Amino acid sequence: MKNPALTISRLAREADIGVETIRYYQRIGLLEEPPKPVQGYRVYPDASLARLHFISRAKQLGFTLNEIKELLMLDSSDCQQTQQIAAQKLETVQQRIIDLTAMAGTLQQLIDACHGGESSGACPIIDTLNK
């Protein structure tokens, strides 16, 4: 797709992110800022839109911006390093699932112990949180 006048606002709209997000990505080195012409607006290449889509997809998979920066610096043929980064992320996600499952179980126990609406004493949820 050829975008002859891909300004920052159009880039943001097409990538479905905010202009300030694009500026932030430029400040932290995730996205290159095109040179500003003497008159007019900066024009972004199509590669900028592709990069923003890459960043969005990586964020959806749980990668941090630093991890995304690391992925972007890798050569597309460096599959081993990419696999290691993805495997580390998978471990983190799996641990998070374990932690969230434990949290859900604890919350369910607290809810089950609470006889909401009854004034038979202190609320077990509040009591537990105060400990």
N, CA, C and O atoms as a GROMACS GRO file, in nm:
protein
  524
    1MET      N    1   0.085  -0.117   0.000
    1MET     CA    2   0.000   0.000   0.000
    1MET      C    3   0.090   0.123   0.000
    1MET      O    4   0.175   0.138   0.087
    2LYS      N    5   0.070   0.209  -0.096
    2LYS     CA    6   0.152   0.329  -0.110
    2LYS      C    7   0.081   0.446  -0.045
    2LYS      O    8  -0.033   0.477  -0.078
    3ASN      N    9   0.151   0.513   0.048
    3ASN     CA   10   0.096   0.629   0.118
    3ASN      C   11   0.186   0.749   0.090
    3ASN      O   12   0.280   0.773   0.165
    4PRO      N   13   0.159   0.825  -0.017
    4PRO     CA   14   0.249   0.934  -0.052
    4PRO      C   15   0.255   1.045   0.052
    4PRO      O   16   0.358   1.112   0.064
    5ALA      N   17   0.148   1.067   0.128
    5ALA     CA   18   0.148   1.176   0.226
    5ALA      C   19   0.108   1.120   0.362
    5ALA      O   20   0.005   1.158   0.418
    6LEU      N   21   0.190   1.032   0.414
    6LEU     CA   22   0.162   0.969   0.543
    6LEU      C   23   0.215   1.060   0.653
    6LEU      O   24   0.327   1.042   0.702
    7THR      N   25   0.132   1.157   0.692
    7THR     CA   26   0.169   1.249   0.800
    7THR      C   27   0.151   1.178   0.933
    7THR      O   28   0.097   1.067   0.938
    8ILE      N   29   0.196   1.241   1.041
    8ILE     CA   30   0.186   1.176   1.172
    8ILE      C   31   0.040   1.150   1.210
    8ILE      O   32   0.010   1.046   1.270
    9SER      N   33  -0.049   1.240   1.177
    9SER     CA   34  -0.190   1.219   1.212
    9SER      C   35  -0.251   1.105   1.130
    9SER      O   36  -0.328   1.025   1.183
   10ARG      N   37  -0.216   1.098   1.004
   10ARG     CA   38  -0.266   0.988   0.921
   10ARG      C   39  -0.204   0.856   0.963
   10ARG      O   40  -0.272   0.753   0.967
   11LEU      N   41  -0.075   0.858   0.995
   11LEU     CA   42  -0.007   0.738   1.043
   11LEU      C   43  -0.074   0.688   1.171
   11LEU      O   44  -0.099   0.568   1.186
   12ALA      N   45  -0.103   0.779   1.262
   12ALA     CA   46  -0.169   0.742   1.388
   12ALA      C   47  -0.306   0.681   1.360
   12ALA      O   48  -0.343   0.579   1.420
   13ARG      N   49  -0.381   0.742   1.272
   13ARG     CA   50  -0.515   0.693   1.238
   13ARG      C   51  -0.507   0.553   1.176
   13ARG      O   52  -0.583   0.464   1.214
   14GLU      N   53  -0.415   0.534   1.082
   14GLU     CA   54  -0.404   0.404   1.015
   14GLU      C   55  -0.350   0.296   1.107
   14GLU      O   56  -0.383   0.178   1.090
   15ALA      N   57  -0.268   0.334   1.204
   15ALA     CA   58  -0.213   0.237   1.299
   15ALA      C   59  -0.304   0.219   1.420
   15ALA      O   60  -0.280   0.133   1.504
   16ASP      N   61  -0.408   0.301   1.429
   16ASP     CA   62  -0.504   0.298   1.539
   16ASP      C   63  -0.436   0.323   1.674
   16ASP      O   64  -0.462   0.254   1.773
   17ILE      N   65  -0.350   0.424   1.675
   17ILE     CA   66  -0.285   0.467   1.799
   17ILE      C   67  -0.285   0.620   1.801
   17ILE      O   68  -0.318   0.683   1.701
   18GLY      N   69  -0.247   0.677   1.912
   18GLY     CA   70  -0.245   0.822   1.924
   18GLY      C   71  -0.117   0.884   1.869
   18GLY      O   72  -0.013   0.819   1.862
   19VAL      N   73  -0.127   1.008   1.832
   19VAL     CA   74  -0.010   1.083   1.784
   19VAL      C   75   0.097   1.088   1.892
   19VAL      O   76   0.216   1.074   1.863
   20GLU      N   77   0.055   1.109   2.017
   20GLU     CA   78   0.153   1.115   2.127
   20GLU      C   79   0.224   0.982   2.145
   20GLU      O   80   0.340   0.979   2.185
   21THR      N   81   0.156   0.872   2.117
   21THR     CA   82   0.220   0.740   2.125
   21THR      C   83   0.330   0.731   2.020
   21THR      O   84   0.439   0.680   2.048
   22ILE      N   85   0.302   0.779   1.901
   22ILE     CA   86   0.405   0.779   1.795
   22ILE      C   87   0.524   0.863   1.839
   22ILE      O   88   0.639   0.822   1.824
   23ARG      N   89   0.497   0.980   1.893
   23ARG     CA   90   0.608   1.066   1.940
   23ARG      C   91   0.687   0.998   2.051
   23ARG      O   92   0.810   1.009   2.055
   24TYR      N   93   0.617   0.929   2.140
   24TYR     CA   94   0.686   0.856   2.247
   24TYR      C   95   0.774   0.746   2.188
   24TYR      O   96   0.889   0.731   2.229
   25TYR      N   97   0.721   0.670   2.094
   25TYR     CA   98   0.800   0.565   2.029
   25TYR      C   99   0.924   0.624   1.962
   25TYR      O  100   1.030   0.562   1.961
   26GLN      N  101   0.912   0.743   1.906
   26GLN     CA  102   1.027   0.809   1.845
   26GLN      C  103   1.129   0.846   1.952
   26GLN      O  104   1.249   0.827   1.932
   27ARG      N  105   1.083   0.900   2.064
   27ARG     CA  106   1.175   0.940   2.172
   27ARG      C  107   1.253   0.823   2.228
   27ARG      O  108   1.371   0.837   2.262
   28ILE      N  109   1.188   0.706   2.237
   28ILE     CA  110   1.258   0.591   2.296
   28ILE      C  111   1.328   0.504   2.192
   28ILE      O  112   1.387   0.401   2.227
   29GLY      N  113   1.321   0.544   2.066
   29GLY     CA  114   1.396   0.474   1.962
   29GLY      C  115   1.325   0.356   1.897
   29GLY      O  116   1.390   0.277   1.828
   30LEU      N  117   1.196   0.342   1.917
   30LEU     CA  118   1.123   0.234   1.850
   30LEU      C  119   1.084   0.271   1.707
   30LEU      O  120   1.066   0.183   1.623
   31LEU      N  121   1.073   0.398   1.680
   31LEU     CA  122   1.030   0.445   1.548
   31LEU      C  123   1.117   0.564   1.508
   31LEU      O  124   1.138   0.657   1.586
   32GLU      N  125   1.166   0.558   1.387
   32GLU     CA  126   1.250   0.667   1.338
   32GLU      C  127   1.164   0.787   1.298
   32GLU      O  128   1.057   0.772   1.239
   33GLU      N  129   1.213   0.904   1.332
   33GLU     CA  130   1.143   1.027   1.295
   33GLU      C  131   1.198   1.075   1.161
   33GLU      O  132   1.319   1.096   1.148
   34PRO      N  133   1.110   1.092   1.061
   34PRO     CA  134   1.161   1.139   0.932
   34PRO      C  135   1.205   1.285   0.941
   34PRO      O  136   1.160   1.358   1.029
   35PRO      N  137   1.294   1.326   0.852
   35PRO     CA  138   1.339   1.465   0.855
   35PRO      C  139   1.223   1.559   0.825
   35PRO      O  140   1.132   1.527   0.748
   36LYS      N  141   1.227   1.675   0.888
   36LYS     CA  142   1.122   1.775   0.864
   36LYS      C  143   1.165   1.863   0.747
   36LYS      O  144   1.274   1.920   0.749
   37PRO      N  145   1.079   1.874   0.647
   37PRO     CA  146   1.112   1.962   0.535
   37PRO      C  147   1.108   2.108   0.580
   37PRO      O  148   1.052   2.141   0.685
   38VAL      N  149   1.168   2.194   0.501
   38VAL     CA  150   1.171   2.337   0.535
   38VAL      C  151   1.029   2.389   0.554
   38VAL      O  152   1.001   2.463   0.648
   39GLN      N  153   0.941   2.351   0.466
   39GLN     CA  154   0.800   2.388   0.478
   39GLN      C  155   0.717   2.261   0.473
   39GLN      O  156   0.750   2.167   0.400
   40GLY      N  157   0.613   2.259   0.549
   40GLY     CA  158   0.524   2.143   0.543
   40GLY      C  159   0.542   2.048   0.660
   40GLY      O  160   0.602   2.080   0.762
   41TYR      N  161   0.488   1.929   0.641
   41TYR     CA  162   0.484   1.828   0.745
   41TYR      C  163   0.583   1.715   0.715
   41TYR      O  164   0.620   1.691   0.600
   42ARG      N  165   0.623   1.648   0.822
   42ARG     CA  166   0.704   1.527   0.803
   42ARG      C  167   0.618   1.422   0.733
   42ARG      O  168   0.500   1.408   0.761
   43VAL      N  169   0.680   1.351   0.642
   43VAL     CA  170   0.610   1.243   0.572
   43VAL      C  171   0.677   1.112   0.611
   43VAL      O  172   0.799   1.096   0.598
   44TYR      N  173   0.596   1.018   0.660
   44TYR     CA  174   0.646   0.890   0.707
   44TYR      C  175   0.641   0.787   0.595
   44TYR      O  176   0.546   0.786   0.517
   45PRO      N  177   0.741   0.702   0.586
   45PRO     CA  178   0.738   0.596   0.485
   45PRO      C  179   0.641   0.485   0.526
   45PRO      O  180   0.604   0.474   0.643
   46ASP      N  181   0.602   0.402   0.430
   46ASP     CA  182   0.514   0.289   0.458
   46ASP      C  183   0.573   0.198   0.565
   46ASP      O  184   0.500   0.134   0.641
   47ALA      N  185   0.706   0.192   0.571
   47ALA     CA  186   0.773   0.106   0.670
   47ALA      C  187   0.738   0.148   0.812
   47ALA      O  188   0.739   0.065   0.903
   48SER      N  189   0.707   0.275   0.833
   48SER     CA  190   0.668   0.321   0.967
   48SER      C  191   0.536   0.258   1.010
   48SER      O  192   0.520   0.219   1.125
   49LEU      N  193   0.443   0.250   0.917
   49LEU     CA  194   0.314   0.187   0.947
   49LEU      C  195   0.334   0.039   0.976
   49LEU      O  196   0.275  -0.015   1.069
   50ALA      N  197   0.416  -0.027   0.896
   50ALA     CA  198   0.445  -0.169   0.920
   50ALA      C  199   0.509  -0.190   1.057
   50ALA      O  200   0.477  -0.285   1.127
   51ARG      N  201   0.600  -0.100   1.094
   51ARG     CA  202   0.666  -0.111   1.224
   51ARG      C  203   0.566  -0.091   1.337
   51ARG      O  204   0.571  -0.162   1.437
   52LEU      N  205   0.476   0.005   1.322
   52LEU     CA  206   0.375   0.027   1.425
   52LEU      C  207   0.282  -0.093   1.440
   52LEU      O  208   0.240  -0.126   1.551
   53HIS      N  209   0.250  -0.159   1.329
   53HIS     CA  210   0.170  -0.281   1.337
   53HIS      C  211   0.248  -0.391   1.409
   53HIS      O  212   0.190  -0.464   1.489
   54PHE      N  213   0.377  -0.402   1.381
   54PHE     CA  214   0.463  -0.500   1.450
   54PHE      C  215   0.459  -0.473   1.600
   54PHE      O  216   0.441  -0.565   1.680
   55ILE      N  217   0.478  -0.346   1.638
   55ILE     CA  218   0.480  -0.308   1.780
   55ILE      C  219   0.346  -0.344   1.846
   55ILE      O  220   0.343  -0.398   1.956
   56SER      N  221   0.236  -0.313   1.778
   56SER     CA  222   0.103  -0.343   1.834
   56SER      C  223   0.082  -0.492   1.853
   56SER      O  224   0.032  -0.535   1.957
   57ARG      N  225   0.121  -0.571   1.754
   57ARG     CA  226   0.105  -0.716   1.766
   57ARG      C  227   0.193  -0.772   1.877
   57ARG      O  228   0.150  -0.860   1.951
   58ALA      N  229   0.315  -0.721   1.889
   58ALA     CA  230   0.405  -0.767   1.994
   58ALA      C  231   0.350  -0.730   2.132
   58ALA      O  232   0.359  -0.810   2.226
   59LYS      N  233   0.294  -0.610   2.145
   59LYS     CA  234   0.234  -0.569   2.272
   59LYS      C  235   0.116  -0.660   2.308
   59LYS      O  236   0.098  -0.694   2.424
   60GLN      N  237   0.037  -0.698   2.208
   60GLN     CA  238  -0.076  -0.788   2.233
   60GLN      C  239  -0.029  -0.923   2.285
   60GLN      O  240  -0.102  -0.990   2.359
   61LEU      N  241   0.091  -0.964   2.249
   61LEU     CA  242   0.148  -1.090   2.298
   61LEU      C  243   0.216  -1.074   2.432
   61LEU      O  244   0.269  -1.170   2.487
   62GLY      N  245   0.215  -0.952   2.486
   62GLY     CA  246   0.269  -0.930   2.619
   62GLY      C  247   0.412  -0.881   2.624
   62GLY      O  248   0.468  -0.866   2.732
   63PHE      N  249   0.473  -0.856   2.509
   63PHE     CA  250   0.610  -0.806   2.509
   63PHE      C  251   0.613  -0.662   2.559
   63PHE      O  252   0.525  -0.582   2.527
   64THR      N  253   0.714  -0.630   2.638
   64THR     CA  254   0.734  -0.493   2.685
   64THR      C  255   0.797  -0.412   2.571
   64THR      O  256   0.844  -0.468   2.473
   65LEU      N  257   0.796  -0.281   2.586
   65LEU     CA  258   0.858  -0.197   2.482
   65LEU      C  259   1.007  -0.224   2.470
   65LEU      O  260   1.061  -0.221   2.359
   66ASN      N  261   1.075  -0.252   2.581
   66ASN     CA  262   1.217  -0.287   2.573
   66ASN      C  263   1.238  -0.418   2.499
   66ASN      O  264   1.332  -0.431   2.420
   67GLU      N  265   1.152  -0.516   2.524
   67GLU     CA  266   1.162  -0.644   2.453
   67GLU      C  267   1.132  -0.625   2.305
   67GLU      O  268   1.196  -0.687   2.220
   68ILE      N  269   1.036  -0.539   2.274
   68ILE     CA  270   1.004  -0.511   2.134
   68ILE      C  271   1.122  -0.444   2.065
   68ILE      O  272   1.153  -0.475   1.950
   69LYS      N  273   1.186  -0.354   2.135
   69LYS     CA  274   1.304  -0.288   2.078
   69LYS      C  275   1.412  -0.392   2.047
   69LYS      O  276   1.477  -0.386   1.943
   70GLU      N  277   1.429  -0.486   2.138
   70GLU     CA  278   1.527  -0.594   2.117
   70GLU      C  279   1.489  -0.679   1.996
   70GLU      O  280   1.575  -0.714   1.915
   71LEU      N  281   1.361  -0.712   1.983
   71LEU     CA  282   1.315  -0.790   1.867
   71LEU      C  283   1.338  -0.714   1.737
   71LEU      O  284   1.378  -0.773   1.636
   72LEU      N  285   1.311  -0.584   1.739
   72LEU     CA  286   1.329  -0.504   1.618
   72LEU      C  287   1.475  -0.493   1.576
   72LEU      O  288   1.505  -0.475   1.458
   73MET      N  289   1.565  -0.505   1.672
   73MET     CA  290   1.708  -0.496   1.639
   73MET      C  291   1.761  -0.627   1.582
   73MET      O  292   1.870  -0.630   1.523
   74LEU      N  293   1.687  -0.736   1.599
   74LEU     CA  294   1.732  -0.865   1.547
   74LEU      C  295   1.708  -0.873   1.397
   74LEU      O  296   1.614  -0.815   1.344
   75ASP      N  297   1.795  -0.944   1.332
   75ASP     CA  298   1.778  -0.973   1.190
   75ASP      C  299   1.667  -1.077   1.178
   75ASP      O  300   1.656  -1.166   1.262
   76SER      N  301   1.585  -1.066   1.075
   76SER     CA  302   1.474  -1.160   1.060
   76SER      C  303   1.521  -1.304   1.042
   76SER      O  304   1.442  -1.397   1.058
   77SER      N  305   1.648  -1.324   1.009
   77SER     CA  306   1.700  -1.460   0.994
   77SER      C  307   1.757  -1.514   1.126
   77SER      O  308   1.799  -1.629   1.131
   78ASP      N  309   1.759  -1.432   1.231
   78ASP     CA  310   1.812  -1.474   1.360
   78ASP      C  311   1.701  -1.541   1.442
   78ASP      O  312   1.658  -1.490   1.545
   79CYS      N  313   1.658  -1.654   1.393
   79CYS     CA  314   1.544  -1.723   1.452
   79CYS      C  315   1.576  -1.777   1.592
   79CYS      O  316   1.488  -1.780   1.678
   80GLN      N  317   1.699  -1.819   1.616
   80GLN     CA  318   1.734  -1.876   1.746
   80GLN      C  319   1.719  -1.772   1.858
   80GLN      O  320   1.659  -1.802   1.961
   81GLN      N  321   1.772  -1.654   1.838
   81GLN     CA  322   1.761  -1.548   1.939
   81GLN      C  323   1.615  -1.506   1.959
   81GLN      O  324   1.571  -1.484   2.071
   82THR      N  325   1.542  -1.496   1.849
   82THR     CA  326   1.401  -1.461   1.856
   82THR      C  327   1.324  -1.568   1.934
   82THR      O  328   1.237  -1.536   2.015
   83GLN      N  329   1.356  -1.693   1.908
   83GLN     CA  330   1.291  -1.803   1.978
   83GLN      C  331   1.320  -1.797   2.128
   83GLN      O  332   1.231  -1.822   2.209
   84GLN      N  333   1.443  -1.763   2.165
   84GLN     CA  334   1.478  -1.752   2.307
   84GLN      C  335   1.397  -1.641   2.375
   84GLN      O  336   1.347  -1.659   2.486
   85ILE      N  337   1.384  -1.528   2.309
   85ILE     CA  338   1.307  -1.417   2.365
   85ILE      C  339   1.160  -1.458   2.380
   85ILE      O  340   1.097  -1.430   2.482
   86ALA      N  341   1.106  -1.525   2.278
   86ALA     CA  342   0.966  -1.569   2.283
   86ALA      C  343   0.946  -1.675   2.392
   86ALA      O  344   0.844  -1.675   2.460
   87ALA      N  345   1.042  -1.764   2.408
   87ALA     CA  346   1.032  -1.868   2.512
   87ALA      C  347   1.034  -1.805   2.651
   87ALA      O  348   0.961  -1.848   2.740
   88GLN      N  349   1.118  -1.704   2.670
   88GLN     CA  350   1.121  -1.633   2.798
   88GLN      C  351   0.987  -1.564   2.825
   88GLN      O  352   0.937  -1.566   2.937
   89LYS      N  353   0.930  -1.505   2.722
   89LYS     CA  354   0.800  -1.439   2.737
   89LYS      C  355   0.693  -1.542   2.771
   89LYS      O  356   0.606  -1.516   2.854
   90LEU      N  357   0.698  -1.658   2.707
   90LEU     CA  358   0.602  -1.764   2.736
   90LEU      C  359   0.610  -1.807   2.882
   90LEU      O  360   0.508  -1.826   2.947
   91GLU      N  361   0.732  -1.822   2.934
   91GLU     CA  362   0.749  -1.857   3.075
   91GLU      C  363   0.686  -1.751   3.165
   91GLU      O  364   0.618  -1.783   3.262
   92THR      N  365   0.709  -1.626   3.132
   92THR     CA  366   0.651  -1.516   3.210
   92THR      C  367   0.499  -1.520   3.206
   92THR      O  368   0.433  -1.503   3.309
   93VAL      N  369   0.443  -1.544   3.089
   93VAL     CA  370   0.298  -1.550   3.073
   93VAL      C  371   0.241  -1.669   3.152
   93VAL      O  372   0.139  -1.656   3.220
   94GLN      N  373   0.308  -1.784   3.142
   94GLN     CA  374   0.260  -1.902   3.214
   94GLN      C  375   0.264  -1.880   3.365
   94GLN      O  376   0.173  -1.922   3.436
   95GLN      N  377   0.368  -1.814   3.415
   95GLN     CA  378   0.376  -1.784   3.558
   95GLN      C  379   0.266  -1.686   3.597
   95GLN      O  380   0.207  -1.698   3.704
   96ARG      N  381   0.240  -1.592   3.511
   96ARG     CA  382   0.133  -1.494   3.539
   96ARG      C  383  -0.002  -1.563   3.546
   96ARG      O  384  -0.086  -1.529   3.630
   97ILE      N  385  -0.024  -1.661   3.458
   97ILE     CA  386  -0.149  -1.738   3.460
   97ILE      C  387  -0.162  -1.813   3.593
   97ILE      O  388  -0.270  -1.816   3.652
   98ILE      N  389  -0.054  -1.874   3.639
   98ILE     CA  390  -0.054  -1.944   3.768
   98ILE      C  391  -0.088  -1.846   3.880
   98ILE      O  392  -0.172  -1.875   3.965
   99ASP      N  393  -0.023  -1.730   3.878
   99ASP     CA  394  -0.049  -1.628   3.981
   99ASP      C  395  -0.194  -1.580   3.977
   99ASP      O  396  -0.258  -1.566   4.082
  100LEU      N  397  -0.246  -1.554   3.857
  100LEU     CA  398  -0.384  -1.507   3.844
  100LEU      C  399  -0.484  -1.614   3.886
  100LEU      O  400  -0.587  -1.582   3.945
  101THR      N  401  -0.454  -1.741   3.856
  101THR     CA  402  -0.541  -1.850   3.898
  101THR      C  403  -0.547  -1.858   4.050
  101THR      O  404  -0.653  -1.879   4.108
  102ALA      N  405  -0.431  -1.842   4.115
  102ALA     CA  406  -0.426  -1.843   4.261
  102ALA      C  407  -0.505  -1.724   4.318
  102ALA      O  408  -0.578  -1.739   4.416
  103MET      N  409  -0.490  -1.607   4.256
  103MET     CA  410  -0.565  -1.490   4.300
  103MET      C  411  -0.715  -1.513   4.287
  103MET      O  412  -0.792  -1.478   4.376
  104ALA      N  413  -0.756  -1.572   4.175
  104ALA     CA  414  -0.898  -1.598   4.153
  104ALA      C  415  -0.951  -1.695   4.258
  104ALA      O  416  -1.062  -1.678   4.308
  105GLY      N  417  -0.872  -1.796   4.291
  105GLY     CA  418  -0.914  -1.892   4.393
  105GLY      C  419  -0.930  -1.826   4.529
  105GLY      O  420  -1.028  -1.853   4.600
  106THR      N  421  -0.836  -1.741   4.566
  106THR     CA  422  -0.844  -1.670   4.693
  106THR      C  423  -0.965  -1.578   4.697
  106THR      O  424  -1.038  -1.574   4.796
  107LEU      N  425  -0.987  -1.505   4.589
  107LEU     CA  426  -1.104  -1.417   4.583
  107LEU      C  427  -1.234  -1.497   4.593
  107LEU      O  428  -1.328  -1.454   4.660
  108GLN      N  429  -1.238  -1.612   4.527
  108GLN     CA  430  -1.359  -1.694   4.533
  108GLN      C  431  -1.384  -1.743   4.675
  108GLN      O  432  -1.498  -1.745   4.721
  109GLN      N  433  -1.277  -1.783   4.746
  109GLN     CA  434  -1.291  -1.826   4.886
  109GLN      C  435  -1.344  -1.711   4.972
  109GLN      O  436  -1.431  -1.732   5.057
  110LEU      N  437  -1.292  -1.591   4.950
  110LEU     CA  438  -1.340  -1.476   5.027
  110LEU      C  439  -1.486  -1.446   4.998
  110LEU      O  440  -1.564  -1.417   5.090
  111ILE      N  441  -1.523  -1.454   4.873
  111ILE     CA  442  -1.662  -1.430   4.835
  111ILE      C  443  -1.753  -1.535   4.897
  111ILE      O  444  -1.860  -1.503   4.948
  112ASP      N  445  -1.709  -1.662   4.892
  112ASP     CA  446  -1.789  -1.770   4.950
  112ASP      C  447  -1.804  -1.755   5.101
  112ASP      O  448  -1.907  -1.792   5.158
  113ALA      N  449  -1.701  -1.701   5.167
  113ALA     CA  450  -1.704  -1.685   5.313
  113ALA      C  451  -1.788  -1.565   5.356
  113ALA      O  452  -1.826  -1.553   5.472
  114CYS      N  453  -1.815  -1.477   5.262
  114CYS     CA  454  -1.889  -1.356   5.295
  114CYS      C  455  -2.039  -1.381   5.281
  114CYS      O  456  -2.085  -1.436   5.181
  115HIS      N  457  -2.112  -1.341   5.380
  115HIS     CA  458  -2.257  -1.355   5.377
  115HIS      C  459  -2.317  -1.217   5.352
  115HIS      O  460  -2.397  -1.168   5.431
  116GLY      N  461  -2.277  -1.158   5.244
  116GLY     CA  462  -2.312  -1.020   5.209
  116GLY      C  463  -2.452  -0.979   5.249
  116GLY      O  464  -2.548  -1.054   5.228
  117GLY      N  465  -2.462  -0.863   5.304
  117GLY     CA  466  -2.591  -0.808   5.343
  117GLY      C  467  -2.633  -0.844   5.484
  117GLY      O  468  -2.710  -0.771   5.546
  118GLU      N  469  -2.584  -0.954   5.535
  118GLU     CA  470  -2.617  -0.994   5.671
  118GLU      C  471  -2.529  -0.917   5.769
  118GLU      O  472  -2.409  -0.901   5.746
  119SER      N  473  -2.586  -0.870   5.874
  119SER     CA  474  -2.508  -0.796   5.974
  119SER      C  475  -2.474  -0.887   6.092
  119SER      O  476  -2.502  -0.855   6.207
  120SER      N  477  -2.412  -0.999   6.059
  120SER     CA  478  -2.378  -1.097   6.162
  120SER      C  479  -2.236  -1.076   6.214
  120SER      O  480  -2.177  -1.167   6.271
  121GLY      N  481  -2.183  -0.959   6.196
  121GLY     CA  482  -2.048  -0.932   6.243
  121GLY      C  483  -1.964  -0.871   6.134
  121GLY      O  484  -2.015  -0.815   6.036
  122ALA      N  485  -1.836  -0.884   6.152
  122ALA     CA  486  -1.741  -0.824   6.058
  122ALA      C  487  -1.741  -0.900   5.925
  122ALA      O  488  -1.763  -1.021   5.920
  123CYS      N  489  -1.718  -0.828   5.821
  123CYS     CA  490  -1.709  -0.887   5.687
  123CYS      C  491  -1.577  -0.963   5.674
  123CYS      O  492  -1.471  -0.905   5.698
  124PRO      N  493  -1.582  -1.091   5.637
  124PRO     CA  494  -1.458  -1.169   5.627
  124PRO      C  495  -1.362  -1.117   5.520
  124PRO      O  496  -1.241  -1.135   5.531
  125ILE      N  497  -1.414  -1.054   5.417
  125ILE     CA  498  -1.326  -0.999   5.313
  125ILE      C  499  -1.244  -0.884   5.372
  125ILE      O  500  -1.122  -0.880   5.355
  126ILE      N  501  -1.311  -0.792   5.441
  126ILE     CA  502  -1.241  -0.679   5.502
  126ILE      C  503  -1.145  -0.729   5.610
  126ILE      O  504  -1.032  -0.681   5.619
  127ASP      N  505  -1.190  -0.826   5.691
  127ASP     CA  506  -1.103  -0.881   5.795
  127ASP      C  507  -0.976  -0.940   5.735
  127ASP      O  508  -0.866  -0.917   5.786
  128THR      N  509  -0.990  -1.015   5.626
  128THR     CA  510  -0.873  -1.077   5.562
  128THR      C  511  -0.780  -0.971   5.506
  128THR      O  512  -0.658  -0.983   5.518
  129LEU      N  513  -0.835  -0.869   5.445
  129LEU     CA  514  -0.752  -0.763   5.387
  129LEU      C  515  -0.682  -0.680   5.494
  129LEU      O  516  -0.577  -0.621   5.468
  130ASN      N  517  -0.741  -0.673   5.613
  130ASN     CA  518  -0.680  -0.598   5.724
  130ASN      C  519  -0.567  -0.674   5.792
  130ASN      O  520  -0.492  -0.616   5.870
  131LYS      N  521  -0.554  -0.802   5.764
  131LYS     CA  522  -0.451  -0.883   5.831
  131LYS      C  523  -0.315  -0.856   5.774
  131LYS      O  524  -0.216  -0.915   5.817
   0.00000   0.00000   0.00000
